[in-house]
Amino acid sequence: MSLKKGNGPKVLLATLTITGQGSTDKLEVTYHNRKQSEVRERLESGATMAGLIAFLVDSWDTDFDLTEEGVKAFEDEYPGIVEILFAGFHQARRKELEKN
């Protein structure tokens, strides 16, 4: 059994395919594997969505700074990117049932 307490990966790699503004782009993102309780605590403590993204993302292949202000600048130039990054985090973390 490999599903053991505390045995999850520390980081999650994801390639996000993003469309809009007349192009399709790929963004390589490495997320911290934060627990749902950690995300909830951040939100309940008043973190902004930009601050939450900076908390969730370990690294990304864009030249925007990986800070709350950098995420705000990213969202300002590419509307929807915060929602995309948040959805990408949940997709990378989520377990799926394979057809047996």
Secondary structure, 3 states (H helix, E strand, C coil): CCCCCCCCCCEEEEEEEEEECCEEEEEEEEEECCCHHHHHHHHHCCCCHHHHHHHHEEEECCCCCCCHHHHHHHHHHCCCHHHHHHHHHHHHHCCCCCCC
